């Protein structure tokens, strides 16, 4: 049974939903699944925008054939060569031998790296495009804009002049299967989807804020009425709201004045101190406080919350004279994903030689525009009664920094 939905009168969603995959890129948990979006444009010439993961090939080929309504396919546009979007290129080339494959020079090169396409006389079927090139299919004129490192070097996006659609590749994507609801206005996006959209951006694209800003500047010059990403819902309403999120994330500006407390605790004593801090902050009027155990929360969730929140507290035990390993992993991810423009406060613990605060400070100094608050709390085993004034002052500096 085919599963398609109309995007406009002559654009059809022909993608697939994957609820079997446990880890996206074999790294990130996706308990709500993920969609692989592909779009068919029906005009004098027919166009397929990207393909899907190879694990969904049977469903995808059925969807595409149904969307084409018995017509042949003239063009396959490859915007991104990551295997979750290029996994069925060979199947499409085989099913539609007359179709031209359109992509950036790097994308066409990568097709040959992933697949043996020599049997298709691939040189005759490949059509390289560059910034500013267009493809007219009848009433639709497609404009190609290069978007290198959003988030691979070969990426481009495509603007449909007729329907004013931005086919956005991996930009504006999110984790989550669509469950029949193709459009963002068919769901409560802010409540149901925004956390996964943020987690997707922060962990997949977050390193490339400069490149995302460059793409946003190109997009700002276009009259965009709809955004069709390769993952997650299509946007036809309130585009400015979501574009603003991307603008903030790509400039590494926090969304919310909020405190996220991430603790690394071996026997619960560091957790207890973090809990006491959360109580003090609440008493001082801080309403948005989240706490996470670094050992129990996937690092992608932690990175997402650090992208959201303006203030970060790292409470960490010393382990083998170093940083508690899960906290060390988080710090490595923060650096790799270019976390910046955050205010950080430190709590350290060590029964005989508390070293984690000093070592974490050194890691934070490797990052950009991290404001480390002057006062830190150093604990020997447990935060003892009698240190209430010190804890209060520690909490107060966070409040004042907010």
Secondary structure, DSSP 8 states (H G I E B T S, - for coil): ----EEEETTEEE--EEE-S-SEETTTEE-TT-EEE--EEEESSSEEEE----GGGHHHHHHHHHHHHTT----EEEE---SHHHHTTHHHHHHH-TT-EEEE-HHHHHHHHHHS--GGGTHHHHEEE--TT-EEE-SS-EEEEEE-TTSSSTT-EEEEETTTTEEE-TTTT--SB--TT--BGGGTTHHHHTHHHHHHHIIIIIGGGHHHHHHHHHHHHTS--SEEE-SSS-BB-S-HHHHHHHHHHHHTT--SEEEEEEEEE-SSSHHHHHHHHHHHHHHHTT---EEEEETTTS-HHHHHHHHHHEEEEEEEEEEETTEE-HHHHHHHHHHHHTT-EEEEEEEEEE-SS---HHHHHHHHHTTSEEEEE-S--EEESSS--TT-HHHHHHHHHHHHHH-
